Amino acid sequence: MNRDISQISTYESGVMQATANRILGRINADFLSNYDLTPSQWFVIGYCYDAGSTGIALSELMRLLDTSMPHITNTVNMLESKGILHKLTNPGDNRVKIAKLHPKYKKTADEIEKGLREELRTQLYSAGNITRQELSDYITVLHKLTQANK
C-alpha cells in the first residue's frame, strides 16, 4: 500500500472490511460446498468438535456465534438430519439441549479443517500477495477485536 494508513477515511476502511469479509466468506463457502456445508454449519461443527465427548449447550453456541436461538436450533437440526451431530438433553436440566459431534464425523472434520486452512493459505498467500506474517497479524487483530467486545 502506497498510502499512509492514517490518511484512509473511515468509509474507505469500512468498505475494505466489508470487501475482505466477502472475499474470505466466498473462499470458505466455496470450499465447504464440497462437503455440502455452509460456513455457519461449519462453525457449529467446529465448536462441537472442540467440546469433545461432553458436547456443547445450544445456548453456549448461540453466545459464541453471536446469533439467535432459532438460527442455532435450525442449524443443529439440519446437521443432525445429515448425521453429523446429535442432540441430547442435559440430564441435570431437561431444558438444556446439548449438541455433540458424531464420532464417525471426527475424521471428516479433521479433513475439512486441514483442507480449508490450506485453501485459505493458497488463496491469500499466492493470489492475494499476502505474507504469512500479514495473515497472522490480521488474525491477531480479529482475535483482539472479538475478545474486547465479549
N, CA, C and O atoms as a GROMACS GRO file, in nm:
protein
  600
    1MET      N    1   0.085  -0.118   0.000
    1MET     CA    2   0.000   0.000   0.000
    1MET      C    3   0.089   0.123   0.000
    1MET      O    4   0.182   0.133   0.080
    2ASN      N    5   0.062   0.215  -0.089
    2ASN     CA    6   0.143   0.335  -0.102
    2ASN      C    7   0.092   0.452  -0.020
    2ASN      O    8   0.163   0.551  -0.001
    3ARG      N    9  -0.030   0.441   0.030
    3ARG     CA   10  -0.088   0.550   0.110
    3ARG      C   11  -0.053   0.534   0.256
    3ARG      O   12  -0.036   0.424   0.307
    4ASP      N   13  -0.042   0.648   0.321
    4ASP     CA   14  -0.024   0.650   0.466
    4ASP      C   15  -0.155   0.599   0.526
    4ASP      O   16  -0.262   0.657   0.502
    5ILE      N   17  -0.148   0.493   0.604
    5ILE     CA   18  -0.268   0.430   0.659
    5ILE      C   19  -0.350   0.527   0.744
    5ILE      O   20  -0.472   0.512   0.754
    6SER      N   21  -0.287   0.625   0.804
    6SER     CA   22  -0.360   0.722   0.886
    6SER      C   23  -0.446   0.815   0.800
    6SER      O   24  -0.531   0.887   0.853
    7GLN      N   25  -0.424   0.815   0.671
    7GLN     CA   26  -0.499   0.902   0.581
    7GLN      C   27  -0.620   0.834   0.516
    7GLN      O   28  -0.691   0.894   0.437
    8ILE      N   29  -0.642   0.708   0.551
    8ILE     CA   30  -0.757   0.635   0.496
    8ILE      C   31  -0.880   0.675   0.576
    8ILE      O   32  -0.879   0.669   0.700
    9SER      N   33  -0.985   0.714   0.507
    9SER     CA   34  -1.107   0.758   0.574
    9SER      C   35  -1.180   0.640   0.637
    9SER      O   36  -1.156   0.524   0.604
   10THR      N   37  -1.271   0.673   0.728
   10THR     CA   38  -1.348   0.568   0.794
   10THR      C   39  -1.436   0.495   0.694
   10THR      O   40  -1.455   0.374   0.707
   11TYR      N   41  -1.491   0.565   0.596
   11TYR     CA   42  -1.575   0.495   0.497
   11TYR      C   43  -1.491   0.404   0.409
   11TYR      O   44  -1.538   0.297   0.371
   12GLU      N   45  -1.368   0.445   0.375
   12GLU     CA   46  -1.282   0.358   0.295
   12GLU      C   47  -1.244   0.233   0.375
   12GLU      O   48  -1.246   0.122   0.321
   13SER      N   49  -1.211   0.250   0.501
   13SER     CA   50  -1.174   0.133   0.581
   13SER      C   51  -1.295   0.043   0.601
   13SER      O   52  -1.282  -0.080   0.605
   14GLY      N   53  -1.414   0.104   0.613
   14GLY     CA   54  -1.536   0.024   0.624
   14GLY      C   55  -1.562  -0.059   0.500
   14GLY      O   56  -1.600  -0.176   0.509
   15VAL      N   57  -1.541   0.000   0.383
   15VAL     CA   58  -1.557  -0.073   0.257
   15VAL      C   59  -1.453  -0.184   0.247
   15VAL      O   60  -1.485  -0.294   0.202
   16MET      N   61  -1.331  -0.156   0.288
   16MET     CA   62  -1.227  -0.259   0.285
   16MET      C   63  -1.262  -0.375   0.378
   16MET      O   64  -1.242  -0.491   0.341
   17GLN      N   65  -1.313  -0.346   0.496
   17GLN     CA   66  -1.352  -0.451   0.590
   17GLN      C   67  -1.462  -0.538   0.531
   17GLN      O   68  -1.457  -0.660   0.539
   18ALA      N   69  -1.562  -0.473   0.472
   18ALA     CA   70  -1.674  -0.547   0.413
   18ALA      C   71  -1.626  -0.632   0.294
   18ALA      O   72  -1.669  -0.746   0.278
   19THR      N   73  -1.537  -0.576   0.213
   19THR     CA   74  -1.485  -0.649   0.098
   19THR      C   75  -1.401  -0.769   0.143
   19THR      O   76  -1.415  -0.878   0.088
   20ALA      N   77  -1.316  -0.748   0.243
   20ALA     CA   78  -1.234  -0.858   0.296
   20ALA      C   79  -1.324  -0.969   0.351
   20ALA      O   80  -1.297  -1.087   0.330
   21ASN      N   81  -1.430  -0.930   0.420
   21ASN     CA   82  -1.523  -1.028   0.476
   21ASN      C   83  -1.589  -1.108   0.363
   21ASN      O   84  -1.604  -1.230   0.374
   22ARG      N   85  -1.629  -1.042   0.256
   22ARG     CA   86  -1.691  -1.112   0.143
   22ARG      C   87  -1.592  -1.207   0.076
   22ARG      O   88  -1.628  -1.319   0.040
   23ILE      N   89  -1.468  -1.164   0.059
   23ILE     CA   90  -1.365  -1.248  -0.004
   23ILE      C   91  -1.341  -1.374   0.081
   23ILE      O   92  -1.342  -1.485   0.029
   24LEU      N   93  -1.320  -1.354   0.210
   24LEU     CA   94  -1.296  -1.469   0.299
   24LEU      C   95  -1.419  -1.558   0.306
   24LEU      O   96  -1.407  -1.681   0.308
   25GLY      N   97  -1.536  -1.498   0.310
   25GLY     CA   98  -1.660  -1.575   0.312
   25GLY      C   99  -1.676  -1.659   0.187
   25GLY      O  100  -1.721  -1.774   0.194
   26ARG      N  101  -1.641  -1.602   0.072
   26ARG     CA  102  -1.652  -1.675  -0.054
   26ARG      C  103  -1.555  -1.793  -0.059
   26ARG      O  104  -1.591  -1.902  -0.105
   27ILE      N  105  -1.432  -1.772  -0.011
   27ILE     CA  106  -1.334  -1.882  -0.007
   27ILE      C  107  -1.387  -1.994   0.082
   27ILE      O  108  -1.384  -2.111   0.044
   28ASN      N  109  -1.436  -1.958   0.201
   28ASN     CA  110  -1.491  -2.057   0.293
   28ASN      C  111  -1.609  -2.130   0.231
   28ASN      O  112  -1.614  -2.253   0.230
   29ALA      N  113  -1.705  -2.054   0.178
   29ALA     CA  114  -1.827  -2.114   0.123
   29ALA      C  115  -1.795  -2.207   0.005
   29ALA      O  116  -1.852  -2.315  -0.005
   30ASP      N  117  -1.706  -2.164  -0.082
   30ASP     CA  118  -1.670  -2.248  -0.198
   30ASP      C  119  -1.608  -2.379  -0.153
   30ASP      O  120  -1.643  -2.485  -0.205
   31PHE      N  121  -1.516  -2.373  -0.057
   31PHE     CA  122  -1.452  -2.496  -0.010
   31PHE      C  123  -1.553  -2.585   0.062
   31PHE      O  124  -1.558  -2.705   0.036
   32LEU      N  125  -1.632  -2.527   0.150
   32LEU     CA  126  -1.726  -2.606   0.230
   32LEU      C  127  -1.837  -2.667   0.146
   32LEU      O  128  -1.897  -2.767   0.186
   33SER      N  129  -1.866  -2.609   0.031
   33SER     CA  130  -1.970  -2.665  -0.056
   33SER      C  131  -1.932  -2.806  -0.103
   33SER      O  132  -2.020  -2.885  -0.136
   34ASN      N  133  -1.803  -2.836  -0.107
   34ASN     CA  134  -1.758  -2.971  -0.142
   34ASN      C  135  -1.805  -3.075  -0.040
   34ASN      O  136  -1.812  -3.194  -0.070
   35TYR      N  137  -1.839  -3.029   0.080
   35TYR     CA  138  -1.886  -3.117   0.188
   35TYR      C  139  -2.034  -3.095   0.216
   35TYR      O  140  -2.087  -3.144   0.316
   36ASP      N  141  -2.101  -3.021   0.128
   36ASP     CA  142  -2.243  -2.988   0.145
   36ASP      C  143  -2.268  -2.918   0.277
   36ASP      O  144  -2.364  -2.948   0.348
   37LEU      N  145  -2.179  -2.822   0.310
   37LEU     CA  146  -2.190  -2.744   0.433
   37LEU      C  147  -2.186  -2.595   0.402
   37LEU      O  148  -2.128  -2.552   0.302
   38THR      N  149  -2.248  -2.518   0.489
   38THR     CA  150  -2.237  -2.373   0.485
   38THR      C  151  -2.134  -2.331   0.589
   38THR      O  152  -2.103  -2.408   0.680
   39PRO      N  153  -2.080  -2.210   0.577
   39PRO     CA  154  -1.989  -2.164   0.682
   39PRO      C  155  -2.052  -2.169   0.821
   39PRO      O  156  -1.987  -2.209   0.917
   40SER      N  157  -2.177  -2.129   0.833
   40SER     CA  158  -2.245  -2.131   0.963
   40SER      C  159  -2.251  -2.274   1.020
   40SER      O  160  -2.230  -2.294   1.139
   41GLN      N  161  -2.279  -2.370   0.935
   41GLN     CA  162  -2.280  -2.510   0.980
   41GLN      C  163  -2.141  -2.553   1.024
   41GLN      O  164  -2.125  -2.623   1.124
   42TRP      N  165  -2.040  -2.510   0.950
   42TRP     CA  166  -1.902  -2.545   0.985
   42TRP      C  167  -1.864  -2.487   1.121
   42TRP      O  168  -1.794  -2.552   1.199
   43PHE      N  169  -1.909  -2.365   1.150
   43PHE     CA  170  -1.879  -2.304   1.280
   43PHE      C  171  -1.937  -2.389   1.393
   43PHE      O  172  -1.871  -2.413   1.494
   44VAL      N  173  -2.060  -2.433   1.376
   44VAL     CA  174  -2.125  -2.516   1.477
   44VAL      C  175  -2.050  -2.649   1.491
   44VAL      O  176  -2.024  -2.694   1.603
   45ILE      N  177  -2.017  -2.711   1.380
   45ILE     CA  178  -1.942  -2.837   1.383
   45ILE      C  179  -1.811  -2.817   1.459
   45ILE      O  180  -1.773  -2.900   1.541
   46GLY      N  181  -1.742  -2.707   1.431
   46GLY     CA  182  -1.614  -2.680   1.496
   46GLY      C  183  -1.625  -2.670   1.646
   46GLY      O  184  -1.544  -2.728   1.719
   47TYR      N  185  -1.725  -2.597   1.694
   47TYR     CA  186  -1.741  -2.585   1.839
   47TYR      C  187  -1.783  -2.718   1.902
   47TYR      O  188  -1.742  -2.749   2.013
   48CYS      N  189  -1.863  -2.795   1.831
   48CYS     CA  190  -1.900  -2.928   1.882
   48CYS      C  191  -1.776  -3.018   1.886
   48CYS      O  192  -1.758  -3.095   1.980
   49TYR      N  193  -1.694  -3.009   1.785
   49TYR     CA  194  -1.570  -3.086   1.779
   49TYR      C  195  -1.483  -3.051   1.901
   49TYR      O  196  -1.434  -3.139   1.971
   50ASP      N  197  -1.465  -2.920   1.924
   50ASP     CA  198  -1.382  -2.875   2.036
   50ASP      C  199  -1.438  -2.919   2.171
   50ASP      O  200  -1.362  -2.941   2.265
   51ALA      N  201  -1.570  -2.931   2.181
   51ALA     CA  202  -1.634  -2.968   2.308
   51ALA      C  203  -1.612  -3.115   2.343
   51ALA      O  204  -1.630  -3.154   2.458
   52GLY      N  205  -1.573  -3.195   2.246
   52GLY     CA  206  -1.543  -3.335   2.271
   52GLY      C  207  -1.665  -3.416   2.311
   52GLY      O  208  -1.776  -3.390   2.267
   53SER      N  209  -1.641  -3.514   2.396
   53SER     CA  210  -1.746  -3.609   2.431
   53SER      C  211  -1.856  -3.550   2.518
   53SER      O  212  -1.964  -3.608   2.530
   54THR      N  213  -1.830  -3.435   2.581
   54THR     CA  214  -1.933  -3.373   2.665
   54THR      C  215  -2.033  -3.294   2.582
   54THR      O  216  -2.145  -3.270   2.627
   55GLY      N  217  -1.995  -3.253   2.462
   55GLY     CA  218  -2.084  -3.173   2.380
   55GLY      C  219  -2.090  -3.029   2.428
   55GLY      O  220  -2.017  -2.989   2.520
   56ILE      N  221  -2.177  -2.952   2.366
   56ILE     CA  222  -2.189  -2.811   2.399
   56ILE      C  223  -2.336  -2.771   2.400
   56ILE      O  224  -2.413  -2.814   2.314
   57ALA      N  225  -2.373  -2.690   2.497
   57ALA     CA  226  -2.511  -2.645   2.508
   57ALA      C  227  -2.545  -2.554   2.390
   57ALA      O  228  -2.462  -2.474   2.346
   58LEU      N  229  -2.667  -2.567   2.340
   58LEU     CA  230  -2.710  -2.481   2.230
   58LEU      C  231  -2.704  -2.334   2.270
   58LEU      O  232  -2.674  -2.248   2.188
   59SER      N  233  -2.733  -2.305   2.395
   59SER     CA  234  -2.725  -2.166   2.443
   59SER      C  235  -2.582  -2.113   2.436
   59SER      O  236  -2.561  -1.995   2.409
   60GLU      N  237  -2.484  -2.200   2.460
   60GLU     CA  238  -2.343  -2.160   2.450
   60GLU      C  239  -2.306  -2.138   2.304
   60GLU      O  240  -2.232  -2.044   2.273
   61LEU      N  241  -2.354  -2.222   2.214
   61LEU     CA  242  -2.331  -2.200   2.070
   61LEU      C  243  -2.389  -2.065   2.028
   61LEU      O  244  -2.326  -1.991   1.952
   62MET      N  245  -2.507  -2.034   2.076
   62MET     CA  246  -2.571  -1.906   2.045
   62MET      C  247  -2.481  -1.790   2.090
   62MET      O  248  -2.462  -1.693   2.016
   63ARG      N  249  -2.428  -1.802   2.210
   63ARG     CA  250  -2.341  -1.696   2.263
   63ARG      C  251  -2.211  -1.685   2.183
   63ARG      O  252  -2.170  -1.576   2.145
   64LEU      N  253  -2.147  -1.798   2.158
   64LEU     CA  254  -2.020  -1.798   2.086
   64LEU      C  255  -2.033  -1.745   1.944
   64LEU      O  256  -1.945  -1.675   1.895
   65LEU      N  257  -2.143  -1.779   1.878
   65LEU     CA  258  -2.163  -1.737   1.739
   65LEU      C  259  -2.238  -1.605   1.729
   65LEU      O  260  -2.261  -1.553   1.620
   66ASP      N  261  -2.277  -1.551   1.844
   66ASP     CA  262  -2.346  -1.422   1.848
   66ASP      C  263  -2.464  -1.419   1.752
   66ASP      O  264  -2.474  -1.333   1.664
   67THR      N  265  -2.552  -1.515   1.771
   67THR     CA  266  -2.668  -1.529   1.684
   67THR      C  267  -2.791  -1.562   1.767
   67THR      O  268  -2.786  -1.558   1.890
   68SER      N  269  -2.900  -1.594   1.701
   68SER     CA  270  -3.025  -1.622   1.772
   68SER      C  271  -3.042  -1.771   1.798
   68SER      O  272  -2.981  -1.855   1.731
   69MET      N  273  -3.124  -1.803   1.897
   69MET     CA  274  -3.151  -1.943   1.928
   69MET      C  275  -3.222  -2.013   1.812
   69MET      O  276  -3.189  -2.128   1.783
   70PRO      N  277  -3.318  -1.949   1.743
   70PRO     CA  278  -3.378  -2.017   1.628
   70PRO      C  279  -3.274  -2.054   1.521
   70PRO      O  280  -3.283  -2.161   1.460
   71HIS      N  281  -3.177  -1.967   1.498
   71HIS     CA  282  -3.073  -1.998   1.399
   71HIS      C  283  -2.991  -2.119   1.444
   71HIS      O  284  -2.965  -2.210   1.364
   72ILE      N  285  -2.952  -2.121   1.570
   72ILE     CA  286  -2.874  -2.234   1.623
   72ILE      C  287  -2.956  -2.362   1.616
   72ILE      O  288  -2.906  -2.466   1.573
   73THR      N  289  -3.080  -2.355   1.659
   73THR     CA  290  -3.166  -2.473   1.659
   73THR      C  291  -3.183  -2.527   1.517
   73THR      O  292  -3.173  -2.648   1.495
   74ASN      N  293  -3.208  -2.439   1.420
   74ASN     CA  294  -3.223  -2.482   1.281
   74ASN      C  295  -3.094  -2.543   1.227
   74ASN      O  296  -3.097  -2.645   1.158
   75THR      N  297  -2.982  -2.482   1.259
   75THR     CA  298  -2.852  -2.532   1.212
   75THR      C  299  -2.823  -2.669   1.272
   75THR      O  300  -2.783  -2.761   1.201
   76VAL      N  301  -2.842  -2.682   1.402
   76VAL     CA  302  -2.818  -2.811   1.470
   76VAL      C  303  -2.913  -2.918   1.415
   76VAL      O  304  -2.872  -3.031   1.391
   77ASN      N  305  -3.039  -2.882   1.396
   77ASN     CA  306  -3.135  -2.979   1.340
   77ASN      C  307  -3.093  -3.024   1.201
   77ASN      O  308  -3.104  -3.142   1.168
   78MET      N  309  -3.046  -2.932   1.118
   78MET     CA  310  -3.001  -2.967   0.983
   78MET      C  311  -2.880  -3.060   0.990
   78MET      O  312  -2.873  -3.160   0.918
   79LEU      N  313  -2.785  -3.029   1.078
   79LEU     CA  314  -2.666  -3.114   1.091
   79LEU      C  315  -2.702  -3.249   1.151
   79LEU      O  316  -2.638  -3.350   1.120
   80GLU      N  317  -2.802  -3.252   1.236
   80GLU     CA  318  -2.849  -3.379   1.292
   80GLU      C  319  -2.912  -3.464   1.181
   80GLU      O  320  -2.893  -3.585   1.177
   81SER      N  321  -2.987  -3.400   1.092
   81SER     CA  322  -3.051  -3.474   0.982
   81SER      C  323  -2.947  -3.529   0.885
   81SER      O  324  -2.973  -3.628   0.815
   82LYS      N  325  -2.830  -3.466   0.879
   82LYS     CA  326  -2.721  -3.513   0.793
   82LYS      C  327  -2.635  -3.620   0.862
   82LYS      O  328  -2.543  -3.675   0.801
   83GLY      N  329  -2.665  -3.648   0.990
   83GLY     CA  330  -2.588  -3.748   1.063
   83GLY      C  331  -2.455  -3.697   1.114
   83GLY      O  332  -2.367  -3.777   1.147
   84ILE      N  333  -2.438  -3.566   1.122
   84ILE     CA  334  -2.311  -3.507   1.165
   84ILE      C  335  -2.310  -3.484   1.316
   84ILE      O  336  -2.210  -3.508   1.383
   85LEU      N  337  -2.422  -3.437   1.368
   85LEU     CA  338  -2.436  -3.410   1.511
   85LEU      C  339  -2.553  -3.490   1.565
   85LEU      O  340  -2.634  -3.543   1.490
   86HIS      N  341  -2.559  -3.498   1.697
   86HIS     CA  342  -2.682  -3.544   1.761
   86HIS      C  343  -2.706  -3.456   1.882
   86HIS      O  344  -2.614  -3.404   1.944
   87LYS      N  345  -2.833  -3.443   1.914
   87LYS     CA  346  -2.877  -3.357   2.023
   87LYS      C  347  -2.919  -3.443   2.141
   87LYS      O  348  -2.984  -3.547   2.125
   88LEU      N  349  -2.880  -3.399   2.259
   88LEU     CA  350  -2.915  -3.468   2.383
   88LEU      C  351  -2.976  -3.367   2.479
   88LEU      O  352  -2.956  -3.246   2.466
   89THR      N  353  -3.048  -3.419   2.575
   89THR     CA  354  -3.098  -3.335   2.683
   89THR      C  355  -3.002  -3.349   2.800
   89THR      O  356  -2.960  -3.459   2.833
   90ASN      N  357  -2.969  -3.238   2.861
   90ASN     CA  358  -2.882  -3.239   2.977
   90ASN      C  359  -2.953  -3.313   3.090
   90ASN      O  360  -3.063  -3.273   3.129
   91PRO      N  361  -2.893  -3.420   3.144
   91PRO     CA  362  -2.958  -3.496   3.250
   91PRO      C  363  -2.989  -3.413   3.374
   91PRO      O  364  -3.085  -3.443   3.446
   92GLY      N  365  -2.910  -3.309   3.400
   92GLY     CA  366  -2.931  -3.225   3.518
   92GLY      C  367  -3.037  -3.118   3.498
   92GLY      O  368  -3.087  -3.062   3.596
   93ASP      N  369  -3.071  -3.089   3.371
   93ASP     CA  370  -3.168  -2.984   3.343
   93ASP      C  371  -3.231  -3.013   3.207
   93ASP      O  372  -3.169  -2.990   3.104
   94ASN      N  373  -3.352  -3.062   3.207
   94ASN     CA  374  -3.421  -3.102   3.084
   94ASN      C  375  -3.439  -2.988   2.984
   94ASN      O  376  -3.462  -3.012   2.865
   95ARG      N  377  -3.428  -2.865   3.032
   95ARG     CA  378  -3.444  -2.750   2.940
   95ARG      C  379  -3.320  -2.728   2.855
   95ARG      O  380  -3.329  -2.664   2.750
   96VAL      N  381  -3.206  -2.779   2.899
   96VAL     CA  382  -3.079  -2.756   2.830
   96VAL      C  383  -3.055  -2.865   2.727
   96VAL      O  384  -3.052  -2.984   2.759
   97LYS      N  385  -3.038  -2.823   2.602
   97LYS     CA  386  -3.007  -2.916   2.494
   97LYS      C  387  -2.858  -2.908   2.463
   97LYS      O  388  -2.799  -2.800   2.460
   98ILE      N  389  -2.799  -3.025   2.440
   98ILE     CA  390  -2.656  -3.038   2.413
   98ILE      C  391  -2.638  -3.091   2.271
   98ILE      O  392  -2.707  -3.184   2.229
   99ALA      N  393  -2.544  -3.032   2.197
   99ALA     CA  394  -2.509  -3.082   2.065
   99ALA      C  395  -2.373  -3.150   2.074
   99ALA      O  396  -2.279  -3.096   2.131
  100LYS      N  397  -2.366  -3.270   2.015
  100LYS     CA  398  -2.241  -3.346   2.014
  100LYS      C  399  -2.211  -3.390   1.872
  100LYS      O  400  -2.300  -3.424   1.795
  101LEU      N  401  -2.083  -3.389   1.839
  101LEU     CA  402  -2.038  -3.438   1.710
  101LEU      C  403  -2.042  -3.590   1.712
  101LEU      O  404  -1.996  -3.653   1.807
  102HIS      N  405  -2.098  -3.649   1.606
  102HIS     CA  406  -2.093  -3.794   1.594
  102HIS      C  407  -1.947  -3.836   1.581
  102HIS      O  408  -1.874  -3.778   1.501
  103PRO      N  409  -1.903  -3.936   1.657
  103PRO     CA  410  -1.763  -3.979   1.649
  103PRO      C  411  -1.719  -4.014   1.506
  103PRO      O  412  -1.604  -3.991   1.470
  104LYS      N  413  -1.811  -4.068   1.427
  104LYS     CA  414  -1.775  -4.106   1.289
  104LYS      C  415  -1.742  -3.985   1.202
  104LYS      O  416  -1.680  -4.000   1.097
  105TYR      N  417  -1.784  -3.863   1.245
  105TYR     CA  418  -1.760  -3.744   1.164
  105TYR      C  419  -1.628  -3.675   1.201
  105TYR      O  420  -1.587  -3.581   1.133
  106LYS      N  421  -1.563  -3.719   1.308
  106LYS     CA  422  -1.439  -3.655   1.353
  106LYS      C  423  -1.333  -3.654   1.244
  106LYS      O  424  -1.266  -3.552   1.223
  107LYS      N  425  -1.316  -3.765   1.175
  107LYS     CA  426  -1.215  -3.773   1.069
  107LYS      C  427  -1.247  -3.673   0.957
  107LYS      O  428  -1.157  -3.608   0.904
  108THR      N  429  -1.374  -3.661   0.922
  108THR     CA  430  -1.414  -3.566   0.818
  108THR      C  431  -1.389  -3.423   0.866
  108THR      O  432  -1.343  -3.339   0.789
  109ALA      N  433  -1.420  -3.395   0.992
  109ALA     CA  434  -1.396  -3.261   1.047
  109ALA      C  435  -1.247  -3.227   1.042
  109ALA      O  436  -1.210  -3.114   1.010
  110ASP      N  437  -1.162  -3.324   1.075
  110ASP     CA  438  -1.017  -3.303   1.066
  110ASP      C  439  -0.976  -3.273   0.922
  110ASP      O  440  -0.895  -3.184   0.896
  111GLU      N  441  -1.032  -3.347   0.828
  111GLU     CA  442  -1.004  -3.329   0.686
  111GLU      C  443  -1.047  -3.189   0.640
  111GLU      O  444  -0.974  -3.121   0.567
  112ILE      N  445  -1.165  -3.147   0.681
  112ILE     CA  446  -1.215  -3.015   0.643
  112ILE      C  447  -1.124  -2.906   0.700
  112ILE      O  448  -1.086  -2.814   0.628
  113GLU      N  449  -1.091  -2.917   0.827
  113GLU     CA  450  -1.006  -2.815   0.890
  113GLU      C  451  -0.873  -2.803   0.817
  113GLU      O  452  -0.829  -2.693   0.785
  114LYS      N  453  -0.810  -2.916   0.792
  114LYS     CA  454  -0.680  -2.914   0.723
  114LYS      C  455  -0.695  -2.858   0.582
  114LYS      O  456  -0.614  -2.775   0.539
  115GLY      N  457  -0.796  -2.902   0.510
  115GLY     CA  458  -0.816  -2.857   0.373
  115GLY      C  459  -0.852  -2.711   0.364
  115GLY      O  460  -0.803  -2.640   0.275
  116LEU      N  461  -0.937  -2.664   0.454
  116LEU     CA  462  -0.978  -2.524   0.449
  116LEU      C  463  -0.862  -2.432   0.487
  116LEU      O  464  -0.846  -2.325   0.429
  117ARG      N  465  -0.782  -2.473   0.584
  117ARG     CA  466  -0.662  -2.395   0.617
  117ARG      C  467  -0.571  -2.382   0.495
  117ARG      O  468  -0.522  -2.273   0.464
  118GLU      N  469  -0.550  -2.493   0.428
  118GLU     CA  470  -0.464  -2.492   0.309
  118GLU      C  471  -0.523  -2.406   0.198
  118GLU      O  472  -0.451  -2.332   0.131
  119GLU      N  473  -0.654  -2.416   0.179
  119GLU     CA  474  -0.721  -2.336   0.076
  119GLU      C  475  -0.708  -2.186   0.106
  119GLU      O  476  -0.678  -2.108   0.016
  120LEU      N  477  -0.729  -2.148   0.229
  120LEU     CA  478  -0.714  -2.007   0.267
  120LEU      C  479  -0.571  -1.960   0.246
  120LEU      O  480  -0.548  -1.852   0.192
  121ARG      N  481  -0.476  -2.041   0.288
  121ARG     CA  482  -0.335  -2.003   0.268
  121ARG      C  483  -0.303  -1.988   0.120
  121ARG      O  484  -0.241  -1.890   0.080
  122THR      N  485  -0.346  -2.084   0.041
  122THR     CA  486  -0.318  -2.079  -0.103
  122THR      C  487  -0.381  -1.956  -0.165
  122THR      O  488  -0.315  -1.881  -0.238
  123GLN      N  489  -0.508  -1.935  -0.137
  123GLN     CA  490  -0.579  -1.821  -0.196
  123GLN      C  491  -0.521  -1.687  -0.150
  123GLN      O  492  -0.505  -1.596  -0.230
  124LEU      N  493  -0.489  -1.677  -0.023
  124LEU     CA  494  -0.443  -1.549   0.030
  124LEU      C  495  -0.295  -1.525   0.008
  124LEU      O  496  -0.255  -1.413  -0.023
  125TYR      N  497  -0.212  -1.628   0.022
  125TYR     CA  498  -0.068  -1.610   0.005
  125TYR      C  499  -0.033  -1.585  -0.142
  125TYR      O  500   0.038  -1.490  -0.174
  126SER      N  501  -0.084  -1.670  -0.229
  126SER     CA  502  -0.042  -1.657  -0.369
  126SER      C  503  -0.128  -1.557  -0.445
  126SER      O  504  -0.075  -1.464  -0.505
  127ALA      N  505  -0.259  -1.575  -0.442
  127ALA     CA  506  -0.347  -1.488  -0.519
  127ALA      C  507  -0.354  -1.348  -0.459
  127ALA      O  508  -0.366  -1.249  -0.531
  128GLY      N  509  -0.348  -1.339  -0.327
  128GLY     CA  510  -0.363  -1.210  -0.261
  128GLY      C  511  -0.233  -1.140  -0.227
  128GLY      O  512  -0.234  -1.029  -0.175
  129ASN      N  513  -0.122  -1.206  -0.258
  129ASN     CA  514   0.009  -1.149  -0.226
  129ASN      C  515   0.021  -1.108  -0.080
  129ASN      O  516   0.075  -1.002  -0.047
  130ILE      N  517  -0.031  -1.192   0.006
  130ILE     CA  518  -0.027  -1.167   0.150
  130ILE      C  519   0.076  -1.262   0.210
  130ILE      O  520   0.080  -1.380   0.178
  131THR      N  521   0.160  -1.208   0.298
  131THR     CA  522   0.261  -1.292   0.361
  131THR      C  523   0.201  -1.366   0.480
  131THR      O  524   0.095  -1.330   0.531
  132ARG      N  525   0.270  -1.469   0.522
  132ARG     CA  526   0.227  -1.544   0.640
  132ARG      C  527   0.218  -1.452   0.762
  132ARG      O  528   0.124  -1.463   0.840
  133GLN      N  529   0.315  -1.362   0.777
  133GLN     CA  530   0.314  -1.270   0.891
  133GLN      C  531   0.195  -1.174   0.883
  133GLN      O  532   0.133  -1.145   0.984
  134GLU      N  533   0.164  -1.125   0.764
  134GLU     CA  534   0.049  -1.035   0.749
  134GLU      C  535  -0.081  -1.106   0.786
  134GLU      O  536  -0.167  -1.049   0.853
  135LEU      N  537  -0.095  -1.230   0.742
  135LEU     CA  538  -0.215  -1.306   0.776
  135LEU      C  539  -0.221  -1.331   0.926
  135LEU      O  540  -0.328  -1.320   0.987
  136SER      N  541  -0.109  -1.364   0.986
  136SER     CA  542  -0.102  -1.386   1.130
  136SER      C  543  -0.141  -1.257   1.205
  136SER      O  544  -0.216  -1.262   1.303
  137ASP      N  545  -0.089  -1.144   1.160
  137ASP     CA  546  -0.122  -1.015   1.222
  137ASP      C  547  -0.272  -0.986   1.209
  137ASP      O  548  -0.334  -0.939   1.304
  138TYR      N  549  -0.329  -1.014   1.093
  138TYR     CA  550  -0.471  -0.992   1.069
  138TYR      C  551  -0.555  -1.077   1.165
  138TYR      O  552  -0.650  -1.027   1.226
  139ILE      N  553  -0.521  -1.203   1.178
  139ILE     CA  554  -0.594  -1.293   1.268
  139ILE      C  555  -0.578  -1.246   1.412
  139ILE      O  556  -0.674  -1.253   1.490
  140THR      N  557  -0.460  -1.200   1.450
  140THR     CA  558  -0.436  -1.148   1.585
  140THR      C  559  -0.526  -1.028   1.613
  140THR      O  560  -0.586  -1.019   1.720
  141VAL      N  561  -0.537  -0.937   1.518
  141VAL     CA  562  -0.623  -0.819   1.534
  141VAL      C  563  -0.769  -0.862   1.546
  141VAL      O  564  -0.842  -0.811   1.631
  142LEU      N  565  -0.814  -0.956   1.460
  142LEU     CA  566  -0.952  -1.005   1.469
  142LEU      C  567  -0.979  -1.065   1.606
  142LEU      O  568  -1.083  -1.040   1.667
  143HIS      N  569  -0.884  -1.144   1.655
  143HIS     CA  570  -0.900  -1.207   1.786
  143HIS      C  571  -0.913  -1.100   1.895
  143HIS      O  572  -1.001  -1.110   1.980
  144LYS      N  573  -0.827  -1.000   1.891
  144LYS     CA  574  -0.832  -0.895   1.993
  144LYS      C  575  -0.962  -0.816   1.985
  144LYS      O  576  -1.021  -0.783   2.088
  145LEU      N  577  -1.008  -0.786   1.864
  145LEU     CA  578  -1.135  -0.714   1.848
  145LEU      C  579  -1.252  -0.793   1.904
  145LEU      O  580  -1.337  -0.738   1.974
  146THR      N  581  -1.256  -0.922   1.874
  146THR     CA  582  -1.369  -1.002   1.921
  146THR      C  583  -1.363  -1.027   2.070
  146THR      O  584  -1.467  -1.033   2.136
  147GLN      N  585  -1.244  -1.041   2.126
  147GLN     CA  586  -1.231  -1.063   2.270
  147GLN      C  587  -1.265  -0.937   2.348
  147GLN      O  588  -1.319  -0.945   2.459
  148ALA      N  589  -1.234  -0.822   2.292
  148ALA     CA  590  -1.261  -0.695   2.360
  148ALA      C  591  -1.410  -0.666   2.370
  148ALA      O  592  -1.454  -0.592   2.458
  149ASN      N  593  -1.487  -0.724   2.280
  149ASN     CA  594  -1.632  -0.696   2.276
  149ASN      C  595  -1.717  -0.807   2.333
  149ASN      O  596  -1.836  -0.814   2.305
  150LYS      N  597  -1.659  -0.893   2.412
  150LYS     CA  598  -1.737  -1.001   2.476
  150LYS      C  599  -1.786  -0.959   2.610
  150LYS      O  600  -1.853  -1.036   2.678
   0.00000   0.00000   0.00000
